[in-house]
Amino acid sequence: MSYNFRDLLALEPLTADELSFLLEQSKPFQVIQKNQLKKLATLRGKTVALAFFETSTRTRISFGAAASRLGADTMNLQAEASSLKKGETLLDTVFNLNAMKPDCLVMRHAASGAPHYVARHLDIPVVNAGDGTHEHPSQGLLDALTILDRLGTIKNLRVTILGDILHSRVARSNIHLLGKFGCKFTLCGPAMWVPRELEKIAPGTPIRCVYRMEEALEGADVIMMLRVQTERLNDPPLSPNDYVLLYQLNAERLRRASPHAIVLHPGPINRGIEITPEVADGPQSCVLEQVTNGVAVRMAILYLLISGATETSTHPALEVKSKESTNASD
Amino acid sequence: MLLISGARVLDPASKTDATCDVLLDGEKIKEVQPAGKLAAPVGAEVFDASGLIVAPGFIDLHVHLREPGQESSETIETGTLAAARGGFTAVCSMPNTKPVNDNAAVTRFILDRAKVGGSVRVWPIGAASVGSQGEAIAEIAAMKEAGIVAVSDDGKPIATAKLARQVMDYCRSLDLPVIEHSEDVSLAAGAVMREGVTSTRLGLRGMPAAAESVCVARDMQLAELTGARVHVAHLSAKASLEQVRWAKSRGLRVSCEVTPHHFTLIDEDVEYDSKFKMNPPLGGRGDREALLAGLADGTVDAIATDHAPHEPALKDVEFDRAPFGILGFETALGLALQQLVESGRISLMRMVELFTTGPAQVLGIERKIAAGQPADLTVFSIDHPWTYQVKESPSKSRNSPFDGRAFKGAAVATIVAGRIVYKQ
């Protein structure tokens, strides 16, 4: 097993083996998150450029934390501070960043495919931290890691995704990852957000679109909530009351799912809209574990892409563990 | 005088397909005779065209030359050079320049520029409404006097059904065709490609095929209401073609054109590369099949390129931000030969018709190779292998999805008013 790409732009083109490798590489970093001392020296002297052309809080902080816990420095570019508003093209902005010699570019952009476009013109690894309504690969990986933690497997599960699937990059990355492990998908939400075309976006993966939430939850092992973006509620105009009536995940509806079912949400949560506080804070919810796993997954991504490590290299997290134990005996 | 000898003459108007000599005298054709029967007059230039095809001059009903106003993307000079290389002898320039060609002064400017720097004939199309804003009818009669051949608000449809009806009524009285960019702008708003599995997979906003066909239905019914000559530009959807077929079956004076990119590519070819972004967007597999059938059965009247240059600074950006449109002149004939003739879909004669008599009929003019006719001829080969290199194009822009594509057959010479304006 190995990961042989320069970039991480999308999960769709990756094989089950490559995805398993990324998840395996993340596991030792999960342990690091529990340590007193979380900082490694693996990427000391390396620089990660974080270019967020679309506002983001948690993904940006998570990548920043991942970089610094690997010992790398970061350069930050945020949409507000960027020169795009002064008329500079995306490519010029990125070339300027690249001229400061980072070792990797992590980028988020409101246009689907923008990281693919940038990667064609750069000679350093590009990590897609969310592109428009296309993919969010690190989110897909951290969700899979969370499911592995809770259910012990990501194989052959019944996964239900609820909400605005059409505009969700999280949903696409999850479908392309879990679909390669035999998971079956049920997509549910208002019809204009769940077009039938979704059933065909991942040939080989069984995907069905249903419009009644009760039907969608029946027997589900994993329930993935998506944030209802309030700006989407304006186009088309859809009453939040109607949404709550038809699609809010509450305790009663959750009982239709399998008893061991878990609930994921990429955040930020709109309490009382797509999910009730009771469910969001309940035992089946994995929301905060997802956030913790996010740092581990992003450490693995940065480590693999920047150091070009392979399966045979000693994992840095394991190295540190042995050092720590040496320290303990001092 | 110029004697073109030994060519295979393909003339759809007279249904001629024979080896002939064609003698040009000044701006007119002087004589057409079976090969060997014409001796070159003293002092005449002789063009040995044996092994080549001579057709009436190709007409492109739909082009953007960007002058006046966007000369960094194209000028009349560079655009018509590219047109000549593609074998076109006349191009109809859409009015969405800056300023919009909505009055006789702009029309005359375009014609003056074409006279000075144009390689081929430029036939301007005037705006249907002032500024193509869809409110007041433009000075169509004055523009007709200045030389427009049709009206259109291309880039968008005539904004309302009411105004479209009024423009059609008016143009019927002026005997001008109304060319419609049929699009329901509310259904298409914000979209960057055709809606379907590919747009859903790529997370790009799609417009449904109905964004076009809903408006074609409107325009066909208004053609019936008004009796006007209505021509649908760059038709891309199966459902739109069915609307045109319906209108034709009722004997209405309607016509439509299809672009080479729509009969060659489909939405599945889009991979975040803005060279595949145009409006109307590439359709689905079924749409392309329907267009190929329509080209064969006569529902489609013309091949038009919708040549839409955009300088690299504008086009080489994120897919969402890139303007719509691609280059068309130099690849049109190669694509038609490859996709339509070589594949056995249509005969070579029918292909020539789609580039010549078809568009001519839309404009209400004649196009044939006969004594006394204008000496506008396209000479082309059907077997010469070549590769399109967009960097060698005389166009100022580089936005072609066909860069690097291999072809068989191309324009060898383009003759306008008796003058060879391009020779390979």
Interface residues (C-beta under 8 A of the other chain):
Chain A: E12 T89 L90 L91 H109 A110 A111 S112 G113 A114 H116 Y117 D131 G132 T133 H134 E135 L166 H167 R169 R172 P195 E197 L198 K200 I201 A202
Chain B: E195 G196 V197 S199 T200 R201 L202 G203 L204 R205 E271 Y272 A313 D316 V317 E318 F319 D320 R321
